[in-house]
């Protein structure tokens, strides 16, 4: 791009919505200050700062493993040094849309498990679809959650289409991960590019720990008193997200426990410790439903706590996120969320879905099978980019396989129009190149729904790839939400140094 220095000489905006550059090649106003500073760097200087970033991440243990890496090597989580910046007015729409969506989903789940199942009764969503969802749990019937905060932690994945419209790609309502990267990316950026960060009016994210702790305490059983005890239940050190489990425990100042540390007696949960036993009121579990209670679910599970669901049913402990939430982030149920918003809130959705085809419908299935090479096909119960088939980039063999899978199990898949995810300049080698990005903001439901400003911007580091998941080779960016109006770019760019 003209005037942006050698780092952007080879930059091609392409036909996608570009987060930084407008259609005429000019820098969008909210990026002016950062881009002006960045243009003064040489590739060597940026690489030096990348090494600082990597040292920080290695020290903190911020690593991940690629899904196709047979050796299972731990790698430093990639964070690009050019942040994603969201102006205040843009964030206002995102925030209101997420609060609206999470509120409706909480009401749907509470109504499903402890209410009248009104959305099913009134045929907003088909009964058979709900009951065949992989995440549906009959065992959760009758277990209420204070404030109906069944999705206490939600991660709503957003993409931006060719027109720049934010769309919801999927809802993550069971054990959404990645918020630790949001906080650690911010901490790293303030050390790697301190002057660039200090010159912008960026909303903070370091209050997430206290915000989450307040929400956990808000959903404690009434018998817990003024200072309820909350813990994080982890599968253990070999879990891919263990770093985040330990990180959040430190952030909140609560205990990180494994199933063997807890015991249920007389429908009450107790925590063993070196100083004796202590009653537990709230469990932020990072274990899937199937492994949570071997008495109710998988009897071979050694990760959970025998009798845990009986304690929850008795109202003596609150499990966060609630058991059975997976029914609402089933990718087929996702198609009905706009209708659930209208039904429970009487409002039009602020954030639209991606156009989705339901393959048990004969006409929609026939259209999809005719257009397989133009659409994206997803298994309804998968996550992390697994099982995804992007028609325009699939081989004939892959298309034939997914055709057979759809015909054998139409309920097991959905199809969506390909969204040309927005792109963002990302450092590759000695220059910036366009790479596709998405955004996962995190919402906390306690007495009310709050959204952490920004979220995790994930980057598809492989050229042309639309898959941003870290397990599939993706990286991330720090996400800056600006306060109020913009400063004059010239003023923002001054300050004596980089």
N, C-alpha and C positions, 0 to 999 in steps of 0.2 A: 504494500500500500504506500502511496506517495507520502513522503515526509515522515515516515515512521522508522527510518533507519534500516540497516541491513537485516535486522531480525525479521522484518516483514517483507523483504524484497520478493520472496517467492510465494507470498500469501495469496491464495485464490479463494475468494468469498463463495464461489460456486452458486448453485441455484437454491440453496437452503437459506432459511432465516439465520442471519449471523448476529450473535449476541453483542458483538463489539462494533462492527462496521455496518453502516446503513447501505442502502442499495446503490447510492452514488459514490461509495467508497469512503465517505467521511466517518469519523469516529463519533459514535453516539455520545451525547452530552455527558451522561453519567460516568463514562469511561475516560473523559478527557484528561483529568489530572493524572490517573495511573498510567495511561498510555504515554503521556508526555514524559513522565519519569522513566518509564521502561525503555523508551526509544533511545535514551542516553546510555544504556548498558551495551557492552560488547558481549558476544557469546561466551567468551572466557569468564567474564564477571558473573554472568548468570549461572554458568556451570559451577563456579566457586560457591555460589549461594545454594545451589542444589546439593552440593556436598554437605554444607552446613545442615540443610534440611534432613538429609539422610542420616547424619550423625545423631540428630535430635530423635528421629524416629527409632533408630536402632537402640538408643539408650532407653527409650520408653517402651521398647518391645512392640512397636506398632508394625506388625508384619501380617502377611497372608500367604496362602498357598494356592497356586493355580490348579484348576480342576483337572487338567490334562497332564500335570507334572507327575510322572511315575515315581520320581524320587521323593516327592512331597517336601521340597525345599521351602523353607520360610524366606519370604522376600520382603524387603522394605516396601510399605504401601506407597505407591506413587502419588505425589501431590504436585500438580503443576503450579508454577509460581505466579501465573497471571490469574488473579481471582475472578470469579463471576460476581458481577455487581448488579443489584436489583434496586431501582429507584423506589422511593417511598410510595408513590401512587400505584405502581405496579404491585408492590408487596401487599398493599391494602386489599386488592382484589383477591390475591392468592390466599391471604390470611382469612378473609371472610368466607371464601369458598371452602377452605379446609374445615373451619369451625362448623359451617353448615353441614358438610358431608359427614363429619365425625359425629355430630349431634344426631343426625338421622340414623346412622348406623348403630349408635348406642341404643337408640329407642327401638329400633327393629330387633336387636338382639335381646334386650330386656323383655320386650313384648313376646318374642318367640319362646323364651325359656321360662319366664315367670308370669307372663301376661295372658292376654286373650288370643294371641296370634292373629291380630286384626288384619295385618297385611296379607296373610294367607287366606283368612276368612273372606276378605274382600277381593281376592284374586289379583292383588297387586303383583305378587310373585307366586308361581305355582307351588303347591304343597309338595308335589313329587320331586320338584327340583331341589327344594330345601332339604328334604329327607334323604336324598341321594348324594348330597354334597359330602365330599371326603371329610370336611371339618365339622359336620353335624354330630352332636353328641347328646343322645337321649339321657345320658347320665347327668347332664347339667340341668335338666328340668327341676324347677323348684329352688334352685340356688340363686338367690338375689344378690345384687351388688349395690352398696350404698351409692346414692346419686346416679344410679343406672350407668356407672362408669365402667362398663364391661370392656371397652377399648381404652384402658387408661393410658397406654402408650400406643400411638398410631403413627405409621409411616405411609404417607400418601405419595405415590410416585407420579410426578408430573412431567410431561413432555411439551415441547413447543412446536407447533406445526409451521408450514411454509408461510402462513400469514402472521405468525407471531402470537397466535392464540395458545394459551396454556390449556392443556387437556389432561384429564386424569387417565393414566395408563393402567394403574391397578392400586388396590388398597391392601396394606399389610397390617393386619389386626391381631396376629397371634404373638409373635416374638420379633417385631421389627428391629433390625440391628443397624448400626452405622453411626449412631449419635456420638460415640466416642471419637470417631474421625472428625466430626464437625468441630468438637472442642479442641482436639489436638491439632487439627489443621490451623485453627485460629491462633493457638499458642505459638505454633511454628512460624506463621506468617509475621507475627509481631516481632520475631527475632531475626527473620531472614530479610524482610523488607520493612524495617521499622518506620522509616520516614514516609514511605508511600502509604503505609497504613495510617499513621498518625495524621496525615493531611486530609483524610476523608472522615466524614461523620458517619461512622459505621455503628449500627446497633450491636450491643454486646450479646454474647451467647453463654458467658461463663456462669450465668445464674441457673443453668439447666438442672444441676444437682439439687439445689434447694427447692426449685420448682417441682421436681419429681418427688422429692421427699415430702413436701407439703401435700401433694396429691395422694401419695401412699397413705399418709396419716389420715387424710380426709375420708378414705374409704374403709378405715378400720372399723371393726364391730363396735357397737355402742358400749359394750362392756369393757373395752380396752382402756377407757379413761382418757386423760389429757395427754399422756405421753405413750402412745402405742409403740410397740416394738415391730419394726419391719426388717426383713432380711431379703437378700437376693439368693435364690436357689439356682445353682449352676450344675451342669453335668460333670464338670471337672476340668482339669488343666488341658486335656486333649481335645476339648471342643474348640472349633475354629473361632468362636467369638469369645473365648475365655478372657482375652485381654479386655474386652468391653465390660464383661461381668465384674472383673476386679477393679477396673477403672471407675465404674459407677458406684461400687461399694465404697471406694475411697472418697469419691465426690460427695456422697451423702453421709458418710461417717456411720455406716451400718455394717452388719456382719455379712460376709460372703460365706454361704454354707453349701454343703452337699447333702444329698438325701440321708446319708448315714449320720449326719449331725442333728437330725430332727426325729422326734418320736411323738406319736399320738397316744394319749391316754385319756379315757373318758371323753372323747370327742374334743379334746384340747390339744393344740400343738405346742410342744416344748423343744427348746434348743439346748443341746448339751454343750457345756463349756468347761474350761478348767476351774471356774469358780462355782460350778454347780449347774442347775438347770434354770431356764428362764422361759416364760411364756412368750409365744410368738403370735402376733395379731394380724400381720400382713406379710404375704409371701409374694415377692416379685419373682416369678419363676421364669427361667430361661430354658425350660425343658418342655418338649412337646407334650400334648395331651396324653398320648399313648403311653408315655413313660412316667407319668406324674404320680399315679397311685396303683401299685401292682394288685391291690385287692379288687379294683374296679376295672382297670384296663389290662395291660399286659402283665401277666403274673411272673414273667421272667425278667422284668425290669428291676435293676438294682440302683437306678438313678433317682427314683422317686421316694415317696414316704407312704408306707401302708396306713390306711385309714384317713388320709388327708381329705378326701372328698366328704367323708362323713363329718369331719370337723367343720368343713365349709358349709355343709347342709344344715348343721346345727347352729350356724351363725356365730361360730367361735373364731373363725379365721377368714380373711378375704384373700382369694387367689387372684393375682394380677399377672397378665391379662386373664380374663375369665375363661373358664373351660368352655369349649364349643364355639369360640369366636371364628374359627376357620370357615364356618358356613357362610359368613359374610364377605370373606375375601376369596371365595371360590370365583374363578374367572367367568363362569356363566352367570352366577348371581350378580356379579359386577354390572352386567348389562341392565339390571333392574334398579340400580341405585338411584338414578334420576327420578324414577317413579316413586321410590321410597322417600325421597326428599319431599316430593309433592304431597305424598300421603301423610307423612308424620309432621311436616312443618308447614305445609300449605304455601310453599315457596317454589319459584323456579330455580333450578340449579345454577349456581354462579360459575362453576367450573364444569365444562362439558366433558362427557366421555369421548373416547375414540369410537368411531363407527364399528359396531360389533355384530357378527352374524352368529345366530344360535343354530347349531347344526342338527338338532333333533327336528327342526322345522323343515319339512320336505322341500319347500320352495327355496328357502335360504341355503340349505345343504346343496341343492342342485346348482344354484348360482355359484357357490364357493367351489364346488368340484370343477366347474367350467373355468374358474379364474384362479386356480391354485397357484399358478406362477405369478400372480399379481398381488397376493394377499399374505398376511402373516398368520400362521396357525400355531395355537398354544394349547398344551394340555391344561385342563382347568385346575388341577391340583398341584401343578409344579411351581417352583420358584427358582430364583437365581439364574434365569436364562436357560434352564435345562429343558430339553424337548422342543425348544422354539425352532420353527421352520419359517424362514423368510423366503417367500416364493420367488421373487426376482433374483435371488442369489443361490437358490437351491439347485442341486443336480437333478437330472431326470430320475435317478434312483431314489433320491430323498423325496421327491414329489410323489412317486409311485408308492413309497412306503407310507407316507402320511395320508394318501388317498385311501389305502387299505385300512389304516387305523381309524379314520373317520367313519368309513362304511361299517366297520365292525363295532364301533362304540361312539355314536354321534354325541351322546351326552358327555363324553370324556374330553371334548375339544371345543374351542371356539375359533373363529377366524376374525381378523380385523384388517381394515385398510392399512396399508403401510403408511406410517407417519414419518416424513422426512425430518427426523429430529433436528432441532436447531444446532448450529455449530458454534464453536468457540475457539479462538486461537489458543494453541497448546504447543509447548516447546517440544520439538522433535529434532534431535541432533543439534545443529547450530542455528536453527530458525524456527519461527512459529508457523504451524500449519493448522488448518481447520479440522477439528475433531467433534464428533457428535456428543451431545450432553443431555442428561436429564436432571431432575431435581427431586430429592426426597425430603420435604419438610417433616418435622416431627411435632405431633400434637399431644398434649397432656390433658386428660379428662379427670378432673377431681370434682370440686363443687361447680366448676365451669370448665370450658375447653379453652386452653391456651396453646399458642403456636410459637415454637422457638424461632426467632427471626433468622431466616435463611434456610438452613438445612444442608444436606449432603448433595453437592453437585458431583455427579459421577460422569466420567469421561471414557468413551470408547477409544482407547489408545491405538488400536489397530486401524490402519487407514481404511476408510469406507465402512467400517463396522458400525452396526446399530446396537450392539450388545455392550452395555456399560458395566455389567456386574464385575466386581473385582475378581471373582473366581474364574471369570472368562477372559481375564487379561485387562480389565478396566482400571482406571485410576480415579483421582478426585481433584477438586478445586476447593479452596476456601470460598465461602459464599457470603458476600457483604450486602446487607440490607441497609440502605442509606436512610438517615434521619431527615425528615422534613424536605425542604427545597434544596436545590443544587447550589453550590457555591459557584462563583464565576470561575471557569476553567483556568484562566490565567492566574487567578489568586490561588487556586488549588495547587497549581504547579510550582508555585514559589515556595521558598522555605529553606533554601540553602543546603542542598545535598540530596542524596538518594537513600 
